[in-house]
Amino acid sequence: MAPLKEPIDTRTQQDPASGAGLWGQAPYAVLVIDTAGTVVDLNPAAEALLGGALRGAPLTETGPAWLARAHQEAAGPARPTDVDGDPAGPRRAAFQGRIGARSFEAQPAPGRDGDTVWWLADVTDRQFAEDELAAERARTTFLAEASNVLLASLNTDRCMRVTAQLASRHLAEAAVVIGPAVGRKLPLAYAVEGRAAVCGTVTADPDEVPGLSEALQGFPPVPSRWIDPASLPAWLLPEDFTGTVGSAVVTPLPGHGVPAGVLVLLRGTGAAGFDESEEVFARLFASRAGAALSAARLYAEQSDITRTLMRDLLPPELNRVHGVEFAGGYRPSADRDRVGGDFYDVHPGSTPDDASLAVLGDVCGKGLDAAVLTGKIRNTLQALTPMAGDHEQMLRLLNGALLNSHHTRFATLVLASVRREESRVRLRLTSAGHPAPLVIRNDGRVEEIETRGTLVGALPHIEAGTVETYLLPGETCLLYTDGVTEARGGPLGDELFGEERLTRALAECGGMPGAAVVERVQVLASQWLHDGRHDDMALVAITAPLTTHLSAVDGHTRGRYTA
């Protein structure tokens, strides 16, 4: 309601109670106050609201205090006027306050002889609507921010702590998040007044808290008025919570198909109890917290399963077996993957006189699908190690196993039977569609072992040929996958690393330990790639160790190894 600009002749108006006059029958309460702050006149609506005794009395003594302050401000020193002749400056055109249980907005209008006419409009309903709208906006903002914070982590403990901290800051004085029971133990997260939450576990009976057992099973919450705060057990109260509990809310945290836990809100005796709207809002917050907790718990379970399965898929660490040095290296095609289609294994012989079996292979494809078939091939070959003396038969049985599976992928392999014979190492090598092994001789030559065969898992019948060779002390046989030679990079970014470049690099590795040879090839391939895409890379180095003996200078001091 805009203030009136035309001054009103308050002195010549008839008695407002008679119904005549400008404001006599107005639906708003109207007061006329002179420059001394005395109530000159008021209409019937104002009398009904404030009482007739107000007429002729100072407003500061009998009227609402907020209206008296408003009159003093409105009747203050004259202010400059704008171009239209209206007062300029920040003075308010309307004032608000309460009379009894109702909210009113008071607007001044100038009267004759310096009087001020105050119009009082009841804005209780409007104020209630505005307050509810502001509260709803604040709640919506809080829920959106809470969702972002809760979903920022897939760690279960952190989600519990964040849930308790947010709830104690915005919904109650203290909050407790209770996870699903593990046996008789309940995981908990406590927080008080928005401070950092504390996690722990207690051995307790959920039936001690009204509605807690039902909430842990996902049943709807019981109203807070049904919970006797005096009956709450000590283990439910945070250590930092001082005073006595005045009211409590127990609401479930719904998850994805299964309950994610329970949220307990606590307020002291000095605070107002939870009303119905607050309990409804607590359930809305709990639904978001439950979704985040459920996602974190599901992620943790999947991570445990993946970790368990991955343990058998990861390439093993290689070392000395029956007097022969083995070294391996693996790099998946994508940094985010830990396993892929390349693999290697070393199966030691049952005795030092029995040959060990080294296997290196490459499954068609990349990623998890290739890794699954890799695991099947490795397990099948491990089961076939008793017939490691016959490489061709092993490959035929493996080929049949792959053709009878639902997989449509194929693989290339190289098998190496390795046995120490005095100072040398005897190798029997068989390739099944795989790049030929390379032997680094002591004189710097790099010899390609001419073994050829067909890949496994693609054709009903395979062919393979076994070649025998020997390693002298210090010499190394390198098995590798085509991810090394087909690494694309170089100065222009599109050139293959190639077999020739690999051969030149190996020619510089004469006499080096097998682990150093593997590391040297990996470094060169990585430098060649830069940031380019590549296939999985796997290498296995088989080295005949140098013949050594221990000599002492004087029979007492520590000896030294010599070749």
TITI-325261 format. One record per residue (C-alpha): residue in three letters; x, y, z; residue number from 1. Coordinates in steps of 0.02 Angstrom, whole numbers. Layout:
<recs>
['ALA', [X, Y, Z], NUM] ...
</recs>
This chain:
<recs>
['MET', [0, 0, 0], 1] ['ALA', [81, 162, -57], 2] ['PRO', [83, 308, 69], 3] ['LEU', [-34, 452, 33], 4] ['LYS', [51, 608, -36], 5] ['GLU', [-93, 733, -10], 6] ['PRO', [-95, 792, 172], 7] ['ILE', [-251, 742, 265], 8] ['ASP', [-346, 869, 371], 9] ['THR', [-353, 766, 528], 10] ['ARG', [-420, 908, 635], 11] ['THR', [-580, 932, 534], 12] ['GLN', [-627, 749, 518], 13] ['GLN', [-779, 687, 609], 14] ['ASP', [-768, 560, 748], 15] ['PRO', [-704, 401, 666], 16] ['ALA', [-819, 299, 777], 17] ['SER', [-968, 376, 689], 18] ['GLY', [-917, 294, 527], 19] ['ALA', [-896, 463, 438], 20] ['GLY', [-728, 528, 385], 21] ['LEU', [-593, 465, 270], 22] ['TRP', [-540, 314, 372], 23] ['GLY', [-689, 285, 485], 24] ['GLN', [-747, 128, 395], 25] ['ALA', [-577, 78, 329], 26] ['PRO', [-539, -109, 352], 27] ['TYR', [-365, -62, 413], 28] ['ALA', [-323, 5, 586], 29] ['VAL', [-283, 192, 572], 30] ['LEU', [-200, 303, 703], 31] ['VAL', [-169, 490, 696], 32] ['ILE', [-18, 545, 797], 33] ['ASP', [39, 724, 820], 34] ['THR', [216, 791, 824], 35] ['ALA', [227, 764, 1012], 36] ['GLY', [192, 578, 991], 37] ['THR', [15, 584, 1061], 38] ['VAL', [-123, 480, 983], 39] ['VAL', [-245, 611, 919], 40] ['ASP', [-370, 494, 842], 41] ['LEU', [-400, 313, 789], 42] ['ASN', [-535, 223, 693], 43] ['PRO', [-645, 77, 754], 44] ['ALA', [-527, -53, 680], 45] ['ALA', [-383, 23, 779], 46] ['GLU', [-487, 30, 938], 47] ['ALA', [-532, -153, 919], 48] ['LEU', [-349, -195, 894], 49] ['LEU', [-266, -80, 1022], 50] ['GLY', [-406, -22, 1136], 51] ['GLY', [-492, 147, 1150], 52] ['ALA', [-384, 202, 1298], 53] ['LEU', [-248, 241, 1173], 54] ['ARG', [-337, 401, 1116], 55] ['GLY', [-258, 555, 1193], 56] ['ALA', [-113, 457, 1269], 57] ['PRO', [70, 459, 1218], 58] ['LEU', [106, 319, 1096], 59] ['THR', [266, 273, 1188], 60] ['GLU', [168, 231, 1346], 61] ['THR', [17, 135, 1281], 62] ['GLY', [54, 83, 1101], 63] ['PRO', [167, -52, 1029], 64] ['ALA', [350, -12, 1055], 65] ['TRP', [395, -46, 874], 66] ['LEU', [262, 76, 813], 67] ['ALA', [325, 210, 933], 68] ['ARG', [502, 189, 864], 69] ['ALA', [434, 194, 687], 70] ['HIS', [343, 358, 724], 71] ['GLN', [501, 435, 795], 72] ['GLU', [598, 387, 640], 73] ['ALA', [461, 445, 520], 74] ['ALA', [440, 612, 613], 75] ['GLY', [628, 644, 617], 76] ['PRO', [717, 794, 543], 77] ['ALA', [659, 849, 371], 78] ['ARG', [754, 773, 227], 79] ['PRO', [799, 844, 57], 80] ['THR', [670, 821, -79], 81] ['ASP', [691, 748, -251], 82] ['VAL', [637, 829, -414], 83] ['ASP', [454, 780, -383], 84] ['GLY', [453, 859, -212], 85] ['ASP', [454, 692, -120], 86] ['PRO', [573, 664, 25], 87] ['ALA', [736, 585, -32], 88] ['GLY', [849, 468, 61], 89] ['PRO', [844, 294, 137], 90] ['ARG', [699, 322, 258], 91] ['ARG', [582, 172, 251], 92] ['ALA', [406, 191, 182], 93] ['ALA', [340, 47, 290], 94] ['PHE', [379, -32, 458], 95] ['GLN', [337, -205, 523], 96] ['GLY', [304, -276, 695], 97] ['ARG', [189, -388, 794], 98] ['ILE', [32, -349, 893], 99] ['GLY', [-14, -501, 992], 100] ['ALA', [6, -655, 882], 101] ['ARG', [-18, -558, 720], 102] ['SER', [107, -469, 607], 103] ['PHE', [70, -293, 545], 104] ['GLU', [146, -174, 420], 105] ['ALA', [130, 10, 464], 106] ['GLN', [139, 146, 331], 107] ['PRO', [142, 332, 372], 108] ['ALA', [51, 469, 278], 109] ['PRO', [71, 656, 312], 110] ['GLY', [-76, 745, 394], 111] ['ARG', [-115, 929, 428], 112] ['ASP', [-17, 1029, 556], 113] ['GLY', [124, 900, 557], 114] ['ASP', [15, 752, 610], 115] ['THR', [56, 579, 545], 116] ['VAL', [-78, 457, 493], 117] ['TRP', [-26, 276, 520], 118] ['TRP', [-110, 138, 422], 119] ['LEU', [-87, -37, 497], 120] ['ALA', [-112, -183, 378], 121] ['ASP', [-121, -362, 442], 122] ['VAL', [16, -456, 346], 123] ['THR', [17, -613, 452], 124] ['ASP', [-34, -730, 312], 125] ['ARG', [83, -649, 188], 126] ['GLN', [226, -655, 313], 127] ['PHE', [190, -837, 348], 128] ['ALA', [193, -877, 163], 129] ['GLU', [355, -781, 139], 130] ['ASP', [435, -867, 288], 131] ['GLU', [381, -1037, 225], 132] ['LEU', [447, -997, 52], 133] ['ALA', [614, -939, 122], 134] ['ALA', [625, -1094, 232], 135] ['GLU', [584, -1207, 85], 136] ['ARG', [716, -1123, -21], 137] ['ALA', [843, -1143, 119], 138] ['ARG', [798, -1327, 138], 139] ['THR', [809, -1357, -48], 140] ['THR', [979, -1273, -54], 141] ['PHE', [1037, -1375, 94], 142] ['LEU', [978, -1539, 18], 143] ['ALA', [1065, -1499, -147], 144] ['GLU', [1228, -1454, -60], 145] ['ALA', [1215, -1605, 54], 146] ['SER', [1191, -1720, -95], 147] ['ASN', [1347, -1649, -178], 148] ['VAL', [1450, -1669, -21], 149] ['LEU', [1387, -1844, 16], 150] ['LEU', [1414, -1907, -160], 151] ['ALA', [1589, -1834, -168], 152] ['SER', [1661, -1989, -85], 153] ['LEU', [1635, -2175, -102], 154] ['ASN', [1713, -2210, 67], 155] ['THR', [1584, -2280, 188], 156] ['ASP', [1660, -2209, 348], 157] ['ARG', [1677, -2037, 271], 158] ['CYS', [1495, -2040, 213], 159] ['MET', [1440, -2084, 389], 160] ['ARG', [1543, -1943, 464], 161] ['VAL', [1481, -1815, 338], 162] ['THR', [1300, -1868, 366], 163] ['ALA', [1316, -1848, 554], 164] ['GLN', [1406, -1681, 538], 165] ['LEU', [1278, -1606, 417], 166] ['ALA', [1131, -1667, 521], 167] ['SER', [1201, -1597, 683], 168] ['ARG', [1233, -1429, 598], 169] ['HIS', [1064, -1405, 513], 170] ['LEU', [936, -1523, 591], 171] ['ALA', [977, -1549, 774], 172] ['GLU', [1102, -1515, 912], 173] ['ALA', [1179, -1689, 895], 174] ['ALA', [1165, -1829, 768], 175] ['VAL', [1212, -2013, 768], 176] ['VAL', [1225, -2119, 611], 177] ['ILE', [1210, -2306, 643], 178] ['GLY', [1261, -2430, 508], 179] ['PRO', [1191, -2606, 483], 180] ['ALA', [1241, -2723, 624], 181] ['VAL', [1392, -2836, 601], 182] ['GLY', [1352, -2976, 721], 183] ['ARG', [1315, -2887, 884], 184] ['LYS', [1421, -2736, 839], 185] ['LEU', [1346, -2574, 775], 186] ['PRO', [1457, -2453, 676], 187] ['LEU', [1423, -2274, 732], 188] ['ALA', [1467, -2095, 684], 189] ['TYR', [1436, -1956, 813], 190] ['ALA', [1432, -1768, 783], 191] ['VAL', [1381, -1620, 893], 192] ['GLU', [1335, -1445, 831], 193] ['GLY', [1417, -1468, 661], 194] ['ARG', [1589, -1513, 728], 195] ['ALA', [1693, -1652, 651], 196] ['ALA', [1613, -1822, 674], 197] ['VAL', [1692, -1969, 765], 198] ['CYS', [1672, -2149, 707], 199] ['GLY', [1670, -2304, 816], 200] ['THR', [1582, -2467, 853], 201] ['VAL', [1481, -2525, 1003], 202] ['THR', [1416, -2692, 1058], 203] ['ALA', [1235, -2653, 1095], 204] ['ASP', [1057, -2712, 1076], 205] ['PRO', [958, -2604, 952], 206] ['ASP', [797, -2645, 1046], 207] ['GLU', [855, -2528, 1184], 208] ['VAL', [806, -2380, 1073], 209] ['PRO', [621, -2368, 1024], 210] ['GLY', [603, -2393, 836], 211] ['LEU', [790, -2425, 805], 212] ['SER', [775, -2610, 764], 213] ['GLU', [631, -2575, 646], 214] ['ALA', [725, -2431, 563], 215] ['LEU', [878, -2541, 536], 216] ['GLN', [764, -2658, 440], 217] ['GLY', [697, -2515, 334], 218] ['PHE', [526, -2494, 417], 219] ['PRO', [451, -2317, 427], 220] ['PRO', [505, -2211, 576], 221] ['VAL', [403, -2191, 734], 222] ['PRO', [349, -2012, 780], 223] ['SER', [469, -1923, 897], 224] ['ARG', [331, -1900, 1026], 225] ['TRP', [330, -2089, 1051], 226] ['ILE', [512, -2089, 1106], 227] ['ASP', [548, -2058, 1289], 228] ['PRO', [716, -1965, 1294], 229] ['ALA', [748, -2029, 1470], 230] ['SER', [749, -2208, 1405], 231] ['LEU', [890, -2181, 1280], 232] ['PRO', [1046, -2285, 1323], 233] ['ALA', [1211, -2201, 1361], 234] ['TRP', [1299, -2276, 1209], 235] ['LEU', [1183, -2177, 1094], 236] ['LEU', [1235, -2007, 1166], 237] ['PRO', [1393, -1921, 1098], 238] ['GLU', [1525, -1881, 1227], 239] ['ASP', [1521, -1695, 1178], 240] ['PHE', [1333, -1684, 1203], 241] ['THR', [1304, -1595, 1369], 242] ['GLY', [1142, -1582, 1462], 243] ['THR', [988, -1690, 1451], 244] ['VAL', [903, -1751, 1293], 245] ['GLY', [734, -1666, 1271], 246] ['SER', [677, -1746, 1108], 247] ['ALA', [741, -1874, 983], 248] ['VAL', [703, -1931, 806], 249] ['VAL', [746, -2104, 738], 250] ['THR', [731, -2117, 549], 251] ['PRO', [795, -2250, 429], 252] ['LEU', [924, -2218, 294], 253] ['PRO', [848, -2302, 141], 254] ['GLY', [974, -2380, 21], 255] ['HIS', [971, -2464, -148], 256] ['GLY', [859, -2612, -109], 257] ['VAL', [927, -2638, 67], 258] ['PRO', [929, -2519, 218], 259] ['ALA', [1087, -2416, 231], 260] ['GLY', [1071, -2379, 418], 261] ['VAL', [983, -2260, 537], 262] ['LEU', [995, -2075, 576], 263] ['VAL', [960, -2021, 757], 264] ['LEU', [934, -1835, 793], 265] ['LEU', [947, -1766, 970], 266] ['ARG', [897, -1600, 1049], 267] ['GLY', [921, -1541, 1226], 268] ['THR', [784, -1496, 1350], 269] ['GLY', [809, -1310, 1316], 270] ['ALA', [768, -1326, 1131], 271] ['ALA', [598, -1346, 1050], 272] ['GLY', [545, -1522, 1009], 273] ['PHE', [538, -1588, 832], 274] ['ASP', [378, -1540, 743], 275] ['GLU', [299, -1639, 601], 276] ['SER', [376, -1533, 462], 277] ['GLU', [550, -1556, 536], 278] ['GLU', [527, -1744, 544], 279] ['VAL', [472, -1746, 363], 280] ['PHE', [624, -1643, 314], 281] ['ALA', [736, -1760, 414], 282] ['ARG', [669, -1905, 311], 283] ['LEU', [707, -1810, 149], 284] ['PHE', [887, -1783, 206], 285] ['ALA', [898, -1965, 263], 286] ['SER', [845, -2025, 90], 287] ['ARG', [991, -1934, 11], 288] ['ALA', [1114, -1989, 144], 289] ['GLY', [1052, -2168, 129], 290] ['ALA', [1079, -2166, -60], 291] ['ALA', [1257, -2103, -38], 292] ['LEU', [1295, -2230, 99], 293] ['SER', [1220, -2370, -3], 294] ['ALA', [1325, -2321, -154], 295] ['ALA', [1483, -2313, -48], 296] ['ARG', [1447, -2482, 30], 297] ['LEU', [1410, -2560, -140], 298] ['TYR', [1572, -2487, -208], 299] ['ALA', [1670, -2557, -61], 300] ['GLU', [1595, -2730, -88], 301] ['GLN', [1632, -2725, -273], 302] ['SER', [1809, -2666, -237], 303] ['ASP', [1837, -2812, -120], 304] ['ILE', [1772, -2934, -251], 305] ['THR', [1877, -2853, -387], 306] ['ARG', [2031, -2856, -276], 307] ['THR', [2006, -3040, -239], 308] ['LEU', [1982, -3085, -423], 309] ['MET', [2122, -2970, -479], 310] ['ARG', [2245, -3055, -363], 311] ['ASP', [2247, -3208, -476], 312] ['LEU', [2249, -3107, -637], 313] ['LEU', [2398, -2995, -599], 314] ['PRO', [2565, -3052, -671], 315] ['PRO', [2674, -3136, -538], 316] ['GLU', [2841, -3074, -476], 317] ['LEU', [2981, -3177, -551], 318] ['ASN', [3148, -3223, -474], 319] ['ARG', [3273, -3366, -473], 320] ['VAL', [3202, -3541, -497], 321] ['HIS', [3314, -3695, -486], 322] ['GLY', [3471, -3595, -527], 323] ['VAL', [3396, -3496, -672], 324] ['GLU', [3357, -3309, -666], 325] ['PHE', [3183, -3255, -720], 326] ['ALA', [3126, -3073, -736], 327] ['GLY', [2960, -3004, -798], 328] ['GLY', [2882, -2839, -844], 329] ['TYR', [2704, -2789, -887], 330] ['ARG', [2618, -2628, -940], 331] ['PRO', [2431, -2625, -982], 332] ['SER', [2367, -2528, -1131], 333] ['ALA', [2273, -2404, -1019], 334] ['ASP', [2344, -2331, -859], 335] ['ARG', [2177, -2355, -771], 336] ['ASP', [2183, -2544, -803], 337] ['ARG', [2287, -2661, -697], 338] ['VAL', [2263, -2814, -805], 339] ['GLY', [2236, -2845, -989], 340] ['GLY', [2266, -2972, -1126], 341] ['ASP', [2453, -3000, -1103], 342] ['PHE', [2515, -3121, -970], 343] ['TYR', [2661, -3227, -914], 344] ['ASP', [2691, -3365, -787], 345] ['VAL', [2833, -3475, -728], 346] ['HIS', [2790, -3648, -663], 347] ['PRO', [2940, -3722, -571], 348] ['GLY', [2986, -3903, -596], 349] ['SER', [2947, -4019, -451], 350] ['THR', [3135, -4048, -424], 351] ['PRO', [3292, -3954, -477], 352] ['ASP', [3321, -4087, -608], 353] ['ASP', [3149, -4057, -686], 354] ['ALA', [3123, -3920, -814], 355] ['SER', [3025, -3765, -765], 356] ['LEU', [2893, -3702, -886], 357] ['ALA', [2889, -3518, -933], 358] ['VAL', [2737, -3455, -1028], 359] ['LEU', [2708, -3287, -1110], 360] ['GLY', [2549, -3250, -1208], 361] ['ASP', [2442, -3118, -1289], 362] ['VAL', [2252, -3129, -1295], 363] ['CYS', [2163, -3038, -1436], 364] ['GLY', [2086, -2878, -1369], 365] ['LYS', [2109, -2767, -1217], 366] ['GLY', [2029, -2732, -1051], 367] ['LEU', [1924, -2840, -937], 368] ['ASP', [1856, -2959, -1070], 369] ['ALA', [2032, -3002, -1125], 370] ['ALA', [2086, -3020, -943], 371] ['VAL', [1947, -3147, -910], 372] ['LEU', [2007, -3258, -1052], 373] ['THR', [2185, -3230, -994], 374] ['GLY', [2138, -3303, -825], 375] ['LYS', [2060, -3456, -907], 376] ['ILE', [2214, -3488, -1014], 377] ['ARG', [2331, -3471, -865], 378] ['ASN', [2227, -3592, -761], 379] ['THR', [2217, -3717, -904], 380] ['LEU', [2404, -3711, -933], 381] ['GLN', [2438, -3733, -748], 382] ['ALA', [2329, -3890, -750], 383] ['LEU', [2428, -3954, -901], 384] ['THR', [2602, -3930, -824], 385] ['PRO', [2623, -4118, -791], 386] ['MET', [2641, -4139, -980], 387] ['ALA', [2759, -3989, -998], 388] ['GLY', [2882, -4101, -1088], 389] ['ASP', [2766, -4106, -1240], 390] ['HIS', [2729, -3928, -1292], 391] ['GLU', [2629, -3978, -1446], 392] ['GLN', [2509, -4085, -1343], 393] ['MET', [2486, -3945, -1216], 394] ['LEU', [2442, -3823, -1355], 395] ['ARG', [2319, -3945, -1435], 396] ['LEU', [2228, -3971, -1270], 397] ['LEU', [2224, -3785, -1236], 398] ['ASN', [2158, -3753, -1412], 399] ['GLY', [2017, -3877, -1384], 400] ['ALA', [1972, -3797, -1218], 401] ['LEU', [1960, -3624, -1297], 402] ['LEU', [1858, -3684, -1446], 403] ['ASN', [1731, -3764, -1326], 404] ['SER', [1709, -3605, -1223], 405] ['HIS', [1590, -3461, -1257], 406] ['HIS', [1737, -3345, -1293], 407] ['THR', [1765, -3295, -1473], 408] ['ARG', [1940, -3227, -1444], 409] ['PHE', [2104, -3311, -1487], 410] ['ALA', [2280, -3300, -1415], 411] ['THR', [2462, -3316, -1462], 412] ['LEU', [2585, -3405, -1347], 413] ['VAL', [2766, -3451, -1326], 414] ['LEU', [2815, -3594, -1210], 415] ['ALA', [2990, -3616, -1139], 416] ['SER', [3049, -3770, -1044], 417] ['VAL', [3199, -3714, -942], 418] ['ARG', [3325, -3826, -853], 419] ['ARG', [3496, -3791, -777], 420] ['GLU', [3629, -3910, -841], 421] ['GLU', [3791, -3876, -748], 422] ['SER', [3844, -3699, -801], 423] ['ARG', [3726, -3684, -949], 424] ['VAL', [3538, -3674, -965], 425] ['ARG', [3444, -3783, -1087], 426] ['LEU', [3293, -3706, -1173], 427] ['ARG', [3155, -3791, -1271], 428] ['LEU', [3050, -3655, -1356], 429] ['THR', [2883, -3671, -1446], 430] ['SER', [2787, -3528, -1525], 431] ['ALA', [2601, -3529, -1564], 432] ['GLY', [2578, -3381, -1678], 433] ['HIS', [2690, -3275, -1565], 434] ['PRO', [2842, -3166, -1605], 435] ['ALA', [3001, -3270, -1604], 436] ['PRO', [3107, -3267, -1444], 437] ['LEU', [3271, -3170, -1450], 438] ['VAL', [3433, -3228, -1369], 439] ['ILE', [3567, -3102, -1317], 440] ['ARG', [3736, -3187, -1336], 441] ['ASN', [3891, -3138, -1240], 442] ['ASP', [3975, -3073, -1398], 443] ['GLY', [3834, -2946, -1426], 444] ['ARG', [3741, -3044, -1559], 445] ['VAL', [3552, -3053, -1548], 446] ['GLU', [3491, -3220, -1611], 447] ['GLU', [3311, -3252, -1663], 448] ['ILE', [3249, -3426, -1618], 449] ['GLU', [3160, -3494, -1771], 450] ['THR', [3006, -3573, -1694], 451] ['ARG', [2840, -3553, -1782], 452] ['GLY', [2662, -3610, -1752], 453] ['THR', [2478, -3565, -1770], 454] ['LEU', [2381, -3466, -1641], 455] ['VAL', [2264, -3553, -1519], 456] ['GLY', [2077, -3536, -1501], 457] ['ALA', [2039, -3499, -1684], 458] ['LEU', [2062, -3659, -1787], 459] ['PRO', [2011, -3840, -1753], 460] ['HIS', [2189, -3900, -1779], 461] ['ILE', [2352, -3812, -1739], 462] ['GLU', [2531, -3837, -1790], 463] ['ALA', [2684, -3797, -1686], 464] ['GLY', [2870, -3834, -1691], 465] ['THR', [2989, -3845, -1544], 466] ['VAL', [3167, -3779, -1556], 467] ['GLU', [3306, -3815, -1431], 468] ['THR', [3447, -3697, -1385], 469] ['TYR', [3569, -3664, -1242], 470] ['LEU', [3614, -3511, -1140], 471] ['LEU', [3792, -3490, -1081], 472] ['PRO', [3824, -3398, -915], 473] ['GLY', [3772, -3216, -936], 474] ['GLU', [3664, -3245, -1089], 475] ['THR', [3478, -3201, -1091], 476] ['CYS', [3327, -3259, -1189], 477] ['LEU', [3191, -3127, -1205], 478] ['LEU', [3008, -3171, -1233], 479] ['TYR', [2898, -3022, -1278], 480] ['THR', [2727, -2977, -1346], 481] ['ASP', [2694, -2875, -1502], 482] ['GLY', [2641, -2727, -1394], 483] ['VAL', [2827, -2686, -1385], 484] ['THR', [2868, -2691, -1571], 485] ['GLU', [2701, -2614, -1622], 486] ['ALA', [2717, -2467, -1502], 487] ['ARG', [2678, -2316, -1611], 488] ['GLY', [2768, -2152, -1582], 489] ['GLY', [2936, -2078, -1624], 490] ['PRO', [2972, -1903, -1688], 491] ['LEU', [2815, -1896, -1795], 492] ['GLY', [2706, -1998, -1677], 493] ['ASP', [2653, -2130, -1804], 494] ['GLU', [2807, -2242, -1826], 495] ['LEU', [2816, -2418, -1754], 496] ['PHE', [2953, -2460, -1630], 497] ['GLY', [2986, -2614, -1737], 498] ['GLU', [3089, -2773, -1722], 499] ['GLU', [3246, -2692, -1792], 500] ['ARG', [3248, -2556, -1661], 501] ['LEU', [3217, -2688, -1526], 502] ['THR', [3361, -2793, -1591], 503] ['ARG', [3481, -2645, -1588], 504] ['ALA', [3429, -2605, -1409], 505] ['LEU', [3458, -2785, -1353], 506] ['ALA', [3630, -2788, -1435], 507] ['GLU', [3682, -2657, -1307], 508] ['CYS', [3623, -2767, -1162], 509] ['GLY', [3754, -2904, -1174], 510] ['GLY', [3803, -2971, -1002], 511] ['MET', [3665, -2872, -914], 512] ['PRO', [3552, -2958, -785], 513] ['GLY', [3382, -3010, -849], 514] ['ALA', [3291, -2881, -741], 515] ['ALA', [3399, -2743, -816], 516] ['VAL', [3362, -2803, -993], 517] ['VAL', [3174, -2798, -959], 518] ['GLU', [3186, -2625, -882], 519] ['ARG', [3292, -2560, -1027], 520] ['VAL', [3164, -2617, -1157], 521] ['GLN', [3019, -2546, -1057], 522] ['VAL', [3104, -2377, -1041], 523] ['LEU', [3144, -2368, -1227], 524] ['ALA', [2967, -2417, -1276], 525] ['SER', [2891, -2290, -1157], 526] ['GLN', [3005, -2152, -1223], 527] ['TRP', [2957, -2199, -1400], 528] ['LEU', [2772, -2190, -1358], 529] ['HIS', [2770, -2024, -1267], 530] ['ASP', [2582, -2004, -1240], 531] ['GLY', [2528, -2112, -1386], 532] ['ARG', [2406, -2258, -1379], 533] ['HIS', [2479, -2433, -1369], 534] ['ASP', [2437, -2614, -1342], 535] ['ASP', [2476, -2714, -1184], 536] ['MET', [2662, -2750, -1162], 537] ['ALA', [2736, -2902, -1076], 538] ['LEU', [2915, -2966, -1067], 539] ['VAL', [3001, -3115, -986], 540] ['ALA', [3191, -3129, -976], 541] ['ILE', [3271, -3300, -945], 542] ['THR', [3454, -3283, -894], 543] ['ALA', [3591, -3409, -863], 544] ['PRO', [3680, -3341, -709], 545] ['LEU', [3865, -3311, -710], 546] ['THR', [3965, -3452, -632], 547] ['THR', [4033, -3388, -467], 548] ['HIS', [4136, -3450, -323], 549] ['LEU', [4179, -3375, -155], 550] ['SER', [4361, -3332, -118], 551] ['ALA', [4434, -3265, 43], 552] ['VAL', [4592, -3162, 56], 553] ['ASP', [4659, -3232, 219], 554] ['GLY', [4531, -3362, 268], 555] ['HIS', [4449, -3246, 396], 556] ['THR', [4384, -3093, 304], 557] ['ARG', [4226, -3090, 196], 558] ['GLY', [4257, -3165, 24], 559] ['ARG', [4206, -3097, -147], 560] ['TYR', [4116, -3171, -295], 561] ['THR', [4216, -3193, -456], 562] ['ALA', [4167, -3261, -626], 563] 
</recs>
